[in-house]
Amino acid sequence: MNKIIIAIDGHSSCGKSTMAKQLAQQLNYIYVDTGAMYRCVTLYAINNGMFSGKSLDSDALEQRIGEVKISFTRDEAGQLCAMLNGKNVEKEIRGMSVSERVSMVAKQPFVRKMLVEQQQRMGQDKGIVMDGRDIGTTVFPDAELKIFVTASAEVRAERRYKELLDKGENANYEDILANVKERDYMDSHRAVSPLRMADDAVLLDNSYMTIEEQNQWLLAKVNETLSKDCPDD
Ligand code: DC
């Protein structure tokens, strides 16, 4: 059966990663979390003193962007982990320090150029589920299946709050809600590749869906696409 590219875009904290990961596993496809890549660049900038508070010295980052090497690996439990210059940074990139600064990094054209090229190389053999903000519009405008996911800001903040508590981290619901709203605004208003639903994407509002319902919905979309794309398979 032909392999396809599945682009999953949408607002932050919609559970895109969870759904994309599960779908990739079921289809035996590669999964790529592009948000983790922007988070890795942000962590690199923080660790190298390129932030003063929330303001970024973008010239300093641009000069040293070639030093940023991102990859993914699996830990002993089989979980995918982001690696920054050979170090597992999966936990660090999910903390508030990175979450509060990542939009500043994600709006830099030189960062997007480097990461988009890397993402396109990862998908050249298809058989990939990639989640992010610009996958269906910029990275793979010809993806066979594009999903745009959303949920209300409150539902998303609640989910992220629980996720952080479950990991034993400090969390404040109001701060998280403010961060979700701020990121929505910055993601949709930046000059380069703003978050927008591709004209040929399918909308998924999962505010009141269980993970199982959502997975069934996605599998139905994949089957529809596969039978349209390769009716004889
Ligand atoms: O999906 P996430 O919350 O981990 O993404 C982190 C940030 O990276 C988010 O603020 C938007 C940005 N991002 C982006 O601009 N383009 C992508 N393809 C993925 C994420």
py3Dmol code that shows the C-alpha trace and the ligand (Angstrom):
import py3Dmol

protein = """\
ATOM      1  CA  MET A   1       0.000   0.000   0.000  1.00  0.00           C
ATOM      2  CA  ASN A   2       1.295   3.474  -0.862  1.00  0.00           C
ATOM      3  CA  LYS A   3       2.551   5.532   2.031  1.00  0.00           C
ATOM      4  CA  ILE A   4       1.269   9.045   2.509  1.00  0.00           C
ATOM      5  CA  ILE A   5       2.233  12.186   4.409  1.00  0.00           C
ATOM      6  CA  ILE A   6      -0.108  13.167   7.223  1.00  0.00           C
ATOM      7  CA  ALA A   7       0.200  16.789   8.366  1.00  0.00           C
ATOM      8  CA  ILE A   8      -1.322  17.636  11.743  1.00  0.00           C
ATOM      9  CA  ASP A   9      -1.432  21.343  12.534  1.00  0.00           C
ATOM     10  CA  GLY A  10      -3.353  23.376  15.038  1.00  0.00           C
ATOM     11  CA  HIS A  11      -3.291  25.361  18.254  1.00  0.00           C
ATOM     12  CA  SER A  12      -0.901  24.608  21.096  1.00  0.00           C
ATOM     13  CA  SER A  13      -1.883  22.020  23.727  1.00  0.00           C
ATOM     14  CA  CYS A  14      -4.593  20.376  21.632  1.00  0.00           C
ATOM     15  CA  GLY A  15      -3.088  16.959  22.108  1.00  0.00           C
ATOM     16  CA  LYS A  16      -1.635  16.964  18.602  1.00  0.00           C
ATOM     17  CA  SER A  17       1.471  15.084  19.704  1.00  0.00           C
ATOM     18  CA  THR A  18      -0.492  12.370  21.488  1.00  0.00           C
ATOM     19  CA  MET A  19      -2.760  11.804  18.520  1.00  0.00           C
ATOM     20  CA  ALA A  20       0.034  11.989  15.945  1.00  0.00           C
ATOM     21  CA  LYS A  21       2.226   9.586  17.912  1.00  0.00           C
ATOM     22  CA  GLN A  22      -0.570   7.042  18.312  1.00  0.00           C
ATOM     23  CA  LEU A  23      -1.546   7.296  14.658  1.00  0.00           C
ATOM     24  CA  ALA A  24       2.050   6.841  13.485  1.00  0.00           C
ATOM     25  CA  GLN A  25       2.374   3.757  15.659  1.00  0.00           C
ATOM     26  CA  GLN A  26      -0.830   2.241  14.289  1.00  0.00           C
ATOM     27  CA  LEU A  27       0.229   2.870  10.692  1.00  0.00           C
ATOM     28  CA  ASN A  28       3.863   1.966  11.303  1.00  0.00           C
ATOM     29  CA  TYR A  29       4.837   5.446  10.134  1.00  0.00           C
ATOM     30  CA  ILE A  30       7.586   7.763  11.388  1.00  0.00           C
ATOM     31  CA  TYR A  31       6.398  10.415  13.828  1.00  0.00           C
ATOM     32  CA  VAL A  32       7.964  13.872  14.026  1.00  0.00           C
ATOM     33  CA  ASP A  33       7.073  16.450  16.675  1.00  0.00           C
ATOM     34  CA  THR A  34       8.211  19.715  15.064  1.00  0.00           C
ATOM     35  CA  GLY A  35       7.275  21.739  18.163  1.00  0.00           C
ATOM     36  CA  ALA A  36      10.030  19.829  19.982  1.00  0.00           C
ATOM     37  CA  MET A  37      12.493  21.086  17.360  1.00  0.00           C
ATOM     38  CA  TYR A  38      11.560  24.751  17.991  1.00  0.00           C
ATOM     39  CA  ARG A  39      11.748  24.021  21.705  1.00  0.00           C
ATOM     40  CA  CYS A  40      15.282  22.599  21.306  1.00  0.00           C
ATOM     41  CA  VAL A  41      16.485  25.746  19.539  1.00  0.00           C
ATOM     42  CA  THR A  42      14.919  27.785  22.362  1.00  0.00           C
ATOM     43  CA  LEU A  43      16.708  25.730  25.007  1.00  0.00           C
ATOM     44  CA  TYR A  44      19.968  26.215  23.137  1.00  0.00           C
ATOM     45  CA  ALA A  45      19.413  29.994  23.151  1.00  0.00           C
ATOM     46  CA  ILE A  46      18.590  29.990  26.879  1.00  0.00           C
ATOM     47  CA  ASN A  47      21.600  27.831  27.755  1.00  0.00           C
ATOM     48  CA  ASN A  48      23.906  30.066  25.773  1.00  0.00           C
ATOM     49  CA  GLY A  49      22.790  33.316  27.406  1.00  0.00           C
ATOM     50  CA  MET A  50      20.933  34.628  24.355  1.00  0.00           C
ATOM     51  CA  PHE A  51      17.840  35.587  26.329  1.00  0.00           C
ATOM     52  CA  SER A  52      17.600  38.450  28.715  1.00  0.00           C
ATOM     53  CA  GLY A  53      14.272  37.780  30.415  1.00  0.00           C
ATOM     54  CA  LYS A  54      11.991  37.021  27.493  1.00  0.00           C
ATOM     55  CA  SER A  55      13.863  39.094  24.973  1.00  0.00           C
ATOM     56  CA  LEU A  56      16.054  37.253  22.489  1.00  0.00           C
ATOM     57  CA  ASP A  57      19.357  38.352  20.996  1.00  0.00           C
ATOM     58  CA  SER A  58      18.406  37.036  17.558  1.00  0.00           C
ATOM     59  CA  ASP A  59      21.725  38.104  15.958  1.00  0.00           C
ATOM     60  CA  ALA A  60      23.659  35.962  18.424  1.00  0.00           C
ATOM     61  CA  LEU A  61      21.376  33.004  17.715  1.00  0.00           C
ATOM     62  CA  GLU A  62      21.644  33.467  13.957  1.00  0.00           C
ATOM     63  CA  GLN A  63      25.444  33.464  14.153  1.00  0.00           C
ATOM     64  CA  ARG A  64      25.513  30.179  16.006  1.00  0.00           C
ATOM     65  CA  ILE A  65      22.467  28.429  14.549  1.00  0.00           C
ATOM     66  CA  GLY A  66      24.764  26.003  12.697  1.00  0.00           C
ATOM     67  CA  GLU A  67      25.820  24.571  16.076  1.00  0.00           C
ATOM     68  CA  VAL A  68      22.274  23.412  16.858  1.00  0.00           C
ATOM     69  CA  LYS A  69      21.892  19.710  16.060  1.00  0.00           C
ATOM     70  CA  ILE A  70      18.512  18.166  16.743  1.00  0.00           C
ATOM     71  CA  SER A  71      17.612  14.503  16.563  1.00  0.00           C
ATOM     72  CA  PHE A  72      15.177  12.063  18.115  1.00  0.00           C
ATOM     73  CA  THR A  73      15.831   8.835  19.962  1.00  0.00           C
ATOM     74  CA  ARG A  74      13.869   6.318  22.036  1.00  0.00           C
ATOM     75  CA  ASP A  75      14.541   5.901  25.749  1.00  0.00           C
ATOM     76  CA  GLU A  76      14.528   2.530  27.570  1.00  0.00           C
ATOM     77  CA  ALA A  77      10.743   2.761  27.911  1.00  0.00           C
ATOM     78  CA  GLY A  78      10.423   3.185  24.137  1.00  0.00           C
ATOM     79  CA  GLN A  79       9.340   6.833  24.448  1.00  0.00           C
ATOM     80  CA  LEU A  80      10.538   9.260  21.780  1.00  0.00           C
ATOM     81  CA  CYS A  81      12.907  11.868  23.167  1.00  0.00           C
ATOM     82  CA  ALA A  82      14.304  15.036  21.627  1.00  0.00           C
ATOM     83  CA  MET A  83      18.090  15.299  21.602  1.00  0.00           C
ATOM     84  CA  LEU A  84      19.953  18.586  21.456  1.00  0.00           C
ATOM     85  CA  ASN A  85      23.597  18.229  20.475  1.00  0.00           C
ATOM     86  CA  GLY A  86      23.613  14.634  21.658  1.00  0.00           C
ATOM     87  CA  LYS A  87      21.878  15.251  25.002  1.00  0.00           C
ATOM     88  CA  ASN A  88      18.394  14.035  25.884  1.00  0.00           C
ATOM     89  CA  VAL A  89      16.461  17.259  26.621  1.00  0.00           C
ATOM     90  CA  GLU A  90      12.915  15.888  26.454  1.00  0.00           C
ATOM     91  CA  LYS A  91      12.049  16.959  29.987  1.00  0.00           C
ATOM     92  CA  GLU A  92      13.752  20.355  29.879  1.00  0.00           C
ATOM     93  CA  ILE A  93      12.059  21.488  26.670  1.00  0.00           C
ATOM     94  CA  ARG A  94       8.574  20.959  28.169  1.00  0.00           C
ATOM     95  CA  GLY A  95       9.122  23.296  31.150  1.00  0.00           C
ATOM     96  CA  MET A  96       7.690  26.812  31.464  1.00  0.00           C
ATOM     97  CA  SER A  97      11.037  28.506  30.847  1.00  0.00           C
ATOM     98  CA  VAL A  98      11.098  27.145  27.289  1.00  0.00           C
ATOM     99  CA  SER A  99       7.297  27.415  26.768  1.00  0.00           C
ATOM    100  CA  GLU A 100       7.383  31.123  27.623  1.00  0.00           C
ATOM    101  CA  ARG A 101      10.181  31.871  25.134  1.00  0.00           C
ATOM    102  CA  VAL A 102       9.612  29.492  22.234  1.00  0.00           C
ATOM    103  CA  SER A 103       7.352  31.818  20.205  1.00  0.00           C
ATOM    104  CA  MET A 104      10.167  34.390  20.064  1.00  0.00           C
ATOM    105  CA  VAL A 105      12.432  31.769  18.544  1.00  0.00           C
ATOM    106  CA  ALA A 106       9.778  30.264  16.265  1.00  0.00           C
ATOM    107  CA  LYS A 107       9.162  33.604  14.581  1.00  0.00           C
ATOM    108  CA  GLN A 108      12.786  34.011  13.422  1.00  0.00           C
ATOM    109  CA  PRO A 109      12.963  33.368   9.653  1.00  0.00           C
ATOM    110  CA  PHE A 110      16.457  31.780   9.850  1.00  0.00           C
ATOM    111  CA  VAL A 111      15.246  29.304  12.490  1.00  0.00           C
ATOM    112  CA  ARG A 112      12.197  28.354  10.422  1.00  0.00           C
ATOM    113  CA  LYS A 113      14.277  27.968   7.273  1.00  0.00           C
ATOM    114  CA  MET A 114      16.683  25.564   8.939  1.00  0.00           C
ATOM    115  CA  LEU A 115      13.995  23.483  10.632  1.00  0.00           C
ATOM    116  CA  VAL A 116      11.652  23.364   7.626  1.00  0.00           C
ATOM    117  CA  GLU A 117      14.487  22.034   5.443  1.00  0.00           C
ATOM    118  CA  GLN A 118      15.294  19.382   8.025  1.00  0.00           C
ATOM    119  CA  GLN A 119      11.593  18.412   8.273  1.00  0.00           C
ATOM    120  CA  GLN A 120      11.245  18.138   4.493  1.00  0.00           C
ATOM    121  CA  ARG A 121      14.230  15.786   4.388  1.00  0.00           C
ATOM    122  CA  MET A 122      12.638  13.631   7.097  1.00  0.00           C
ATOM    123  CA  GLY A 123       9.506  13.223   4.959  1.00  0.00           C
ATOM    124  CA  GLN A 124      11.070  12.549   1.599  1.00  0.00           C
ATOM    125  CA  ASP A 125      10.149   8.835   1.682  1.00  0.00           C
ATOM    126  CA  LYS A 126       6.602   9.560   2.957  1.00  0.00           C
ATOM    127  CA  GLY A 127       5.099   7.242   5.584  1.00  0.00           C
ATOM    128  CA  ILE A 128       5.286  10.069   8.104  1.00  0.00           C
ATOM    129  CA  VAL A 129       2.993  11.801  10.562  1.00  0.00           C
ATOM    130  CA  MET A 130       4.290  15.266  11.373  1.00  0.00           C
ATOM    131  CA  ASP A 131       2.690  17.684  13.784  1.00  0.00           C
ATOM    132  CA  GLY A 132       3.233  21.414  14.123  1.00  0.00           C
ATOM    133  CA  ARG A 133       1.818  24.716  12.937  1.00  0.00           C
ATOM    134  CA  ASP A 134       2.881  25.012   9.306  1.00  0.00           C
ATOM    135  CA  ILE A 135       3.149  21.420   8.137  1.00  0.00           C
ATOM    136  CA  GLY A 136       0.154  21.490   5.786  1.00  0.00           C
ATOM    137  CA  THR A 137       0.845  25.032   4.585  1.00  0.00           C
ATOM    138  CA  THR A 138       4.654  25.275   4.300  1.00  0.00           C
ATOM    139  CA  VAL A 139       6.531  22.056   5.058  1.00  0.00           C
ATOM    140  CA  PHE A 140       4.344  19.681   3.032  1.00  0.00           C
ATOM    141  CA  PRO A 141       1.804  21.721   1.043  1.00  0.00           C
ATOM    142  CA  ASP A 142       1.163  18.569  -1.026  1.00  0.00           C
ATOM    143  CA  ALA A 143       0.528  16.273   1.952  1.00  0.00           C
ATOM    144  CA  GLU A 144      -2.183  13.758   1.099  1.00  0.00           C
ATOM    145  CA  LEU A 145      -3.982  14.271   4.425  1.00  0.00           C
ATOM    146  CA  LYS A 146      -4.050  17.496   6.423  1.00  0.00           C
ATOM    147  CA  ILE A 147      -5.763  17.809   9.778  1.00  0.00           C
ATOM    148  CA  PHE A 148      -6.208  21.100  11.629  1.00  0.00           C
ATOM    149  CA  VAL A 149      -6.853  20.550  15.339  1.00  0.00           C
ATOM    150  CA  THR A 150      -8.365  22.956  17.787  1.00  0.00           C
ATOM    151  CA  ALA A 151     -10.069  23.063  21.209  1.00  0.00           C
ATOM    152  CA  SER A 152     -11.097  25.904  23.504  1.00  0.00           C
ATOM    153  CA  ALA A 153      -8.233  27.720  25.294  1.00  0.00           C
ATOM    154  CA  GLU A 154      -9.657  26.693  28.705  1.00  0.00           C
ATOM    155  CA  VAL A 155      -9.820  23.008  27.810  1.00  0.00           C
ATOM    156  CA  ARG A 156      -6.256  23.160  26.501  1.00  0.00           C
ATOM    157  CA  ALA A 157      -4.910  24.958  29.591  1.00  0.00           C
ATOM    158  CA  GLU A 158      -6.601  22.387  31.832  1.00  0.00           C
ATOM    159  CA  ARG A 159      -4.986  19.538  29.902  1.00  0.00           C
ATOM    160  CA  ARG A 160      -1.496  21.062  30.082  1.00  0.00           C
ATOM    161  CA  TYR A 161      -1.986  21.837  33.786  1.00  0.00           C
ATOM    162  CA  LYS A 162      -2.843  18.193  34.527  1.00  0.00           C
ATOM    163  CA  GLU A 163       0.058  16.982  32.383  1.00  0.00           C
ATOM    164  CA  LEU A 164       2.555  19.076  34.373  1.00  0.00           C
ATOM    165  CA  LEU A 165       1.062  17.998  37.716  1.00  0.00           C
ATOM    166  CA  ASP A 166       1.219  14.356  36.628  1.00  0.00           C
ATOM    167  CA  LYS A 167       4.912  14.832  35.925  1.00  0.00           C
ATOM    168  CA  GLY A 168       5.346  16.223  39.439  1.00  0.00           C
ATOM    169  CA  GLU A 169       6.100  19.730  38.225  1.00  0.00           C
ATOM    170  CA  ASN A 170       4.860  23.019  39.647  1.00  0.00           C
ATOM    171  CA  ALA A 171       1.948  24.428  37.697  1.00  0.00           C
ATOM    172  CA  ASN A 172      -0.457  27.309  37.959  1.00  0.00           C
ATOM    173  CA  TYR A 173      -3.634  27.096  35.870  1.00  0.00           C
ATOM    174  CA  GLU A 174      -3.992  30.859  35.341  1.00  0.00           C
ATOM    175  CA  ASP A 175      -0.371  31.194  34.158  1.00  0.00           C
ATOM    176  CA  ILE A 176      -0.859  28.308  31.774  1.00  0.00           C
ATOM    177  CA  LEU A 177      -4.097  29.747  30.384  1.00  0.00           C
ATOM    178  CA  ALA A 178      -2.371  33.098  29.808  1.00  0.00           C
ATOM    179  CA  ASN A 179       0.523  31.286  28.089  1.00  0.00           C
ATOM    180  CA  VAL A 180      -1.864  29.295  25.846  1.00  0.00           C
ATOM    181  CA  LYS A 181      -3.638  32.510  24.772  1.00  0.00           C
ATOM    182  CA  GLU A 182      -0.400  34.400  24.261  1.00  0.00           C
ATOM    183  CA  ARG A 183       1.021  31.605  22.107  1.00  0.00           C
ATOM    184  CA  ASP A 184      -2.188  31.393  20.038  1.00  0.00           C
ATOM    185  CA  TYR A 185      -1.851  35.083  19.341  1.00  0.00           C
ATOM    186  CA  MET A 186       1.851  34.974  18.509  1.00  0.00           C
ATOM    187  CA  ASP A 187       1.536  31.796  16.416  1.00  0.00           C
ATOM    188  CA  SER A 188      -1.275  33.288  14.322  1.00  0.00           C
ATOM    189  CA  HIS A 189       0.170  36.783  13.953  1.00  0.00           C
ATOM    190  CA  ARG A 190       3.831  36.211  13.162  1.00  0.00           C
ATOM    191  CA  ALA A 191       5.057  37.390   9.763  1.00  0.00           C
ATOM    192  CA  VAL A 192       6.642  34.117   8.645  1.00  0.00           C
ATOM    193  CA  SER A 193       4.421  31.027   8.278  1.00  0.00           C
ATOM    194  CA  PRO A 194       1.684  32.113  10.679  1.00  0.00           C
ATOM    195  CA  LEU A 195      -0.575  29.378  12.019  1.00  0.00           C
ATOM    196  CA  ARG A 196      -3.446  29.033   9.583  1.00  0.00           C
ATOM    197  CA  MET A 197      -5.613  26.201   8.419  1.00  0.00           C
ATOM    198  CA  ALA A 198      -4.663  25.042   4.912  1.00  0.00           C
ATOM    199  CA  ASP A 199      -7.555  25.371   2.456  1.00  0.00           C
ATOM    200  CA  ASP A 200      -7.607  21.614   1.930  1.00  0.00           C
ATOM    201  CA  ALA A 201      -7.273  20.634   5.622  1.00  0.00           C
ATOM    202  CA  VAL A 202     -10.004  18.885   7.626  1.00  0.00           C
ATOM    203  CA  LEU A 203     -10.994  20.584  10.913  1.00  0.00           C
ATOM    204  CA  LEU A 204     -10.987  18.578  14.144  1.00  0.00           C
ATOM    205  CA  ASP A 205     -12.342  20.274  17.292  1.00  0.00           C
ATOM    206  CA  ASN A 206     -11.522  17.832  20.070  1.00  0.00           C
ATOM    207  CA  SER A 207     -12.759  19.900  23.060  1.00  0.00           C
ATOM    208  CA  TYR A 208     -15.303  17.243  23.939  1.00  0.00           C
ATOM    209  CA  MET A 209     -13.817  14.135  22.350  1.00  0.00           C
ATOM    210  CA  THR A 210     -12.077  11.280  24.113  1.00  0.00           C
ATOM    211  CA  ILE A 211      -8.698  10.146  22.813  1.00  0.00           C
ATOM    212  CA  GLU A 212     -10.347   6.951  21.555  1.00  0.00           C
ATOM    213  CA  GLU A 213     -13.093   8.820  19.668  1.00  0.00           C
ATOM    214  CA  GLN A 214     -10.486  11.055  18.131  1.00  0.00           C
ATOM    215  CA  ASN A 215      -8.336   8.105  17.091  1.00  0.00           C
ATOM    216  CA  GLN A 216     -11.297   6.428  15.388  1.00  0.00           C
ATOM    217  CA  TRP A 217     -12.085   9.672  13.591  1.00  0.00           C
ATOM    218  CA  LEU A 218      -8.474   9.959  12.394  1.00  0.00           C
ATOM    219  CA  LEU A 219      -8.266   6.351  11.228  1.00  0.00           C
ATOM    220  CA  ALA A 220     -11.449   6.860   9.209  1.00  0.00           C
ATOM    221  CA  LYS A 221      -9.875   9.922   7.542  1.00  0.00           C
ATOM    222  CA  VAL A 222      -6.686   7.988   6.787  1.00  0.00           C
ATOM    223  CA  ASN A 223      -8.666   5.117   5.236  1.00  0.00           C
ATOM    224  CA  GLU A 224     -10.717   7.543   3.161  1.00  0.00           C
ATOM    225  CA  THR A 225      -7.519   9.197   1.908  1.00  0.00           C
ATOM    226  CA  LEU A 226      -5.798   5.903   1.141  1.00  0.00           C
ATOM    227  CA  SER A 227      -8.767   4.616  -0.826  1.00  0.00           C
ATOM    228  CA  LYS A 228      -8.959   7.894  -2.776  1.00  0.00           C
ATOM    229  CA  ASP A 229      -5.216   7.959  -3.447  1.00  0.00           C
ATOM    230  CA  CYS A 230      -4.756   4.336  -4.374  1.00  0.00           C
ATOM    231  CA  PRO A 231      -8.191   2.836  -5.130  1.00  0.00           C
ATOM    232  CA  ASP A 232      -6.689  -0.467  -6.326  1.00  0.00           C
ATOM    233  CA  ASP A 233      -4.703  -1.207  -3.155  1.00  0.00           C
TER     234      ASP A 233
END
"""
ligand_1 = """\
20
DC
O 3.603 22.179 19.656
P 4.409 22.916 20.730
O 3.556 23.641 21.734
O 5.423 22.035 21.377
O 5.212 24.041 19.911
C 6.087 24.903 20.532
C 6.113 26.251 19.820
O 6.763 26.103 18.562
C 4.766 26.903 19.569
O 4.666 28.127 20.256
C 4.720 27.163 18.098
C 6.042 26.778 17.559
N 5.942 25.904 16.391
C 5.972 26.490 15.149
O 6.029 27.702 15.041
N 5.947 25.708 14.042
C 5.864 24.382 14.133
N 5.848 23.631 13.020
C 5.804 23.758 15.410
C 5.820 24.562 16.525
"""
view = py3Dmol.view(width=600, height=400)
view.addModel(protein, "pdb")
view.setStyle({"model": 0}, {"cartoon": {"style": "trace"}})
view.addModel(ligand_1, "xyz")
view.setStyle({"model": 1}, {"stick": {}})
view.zoomTo()
view.show()
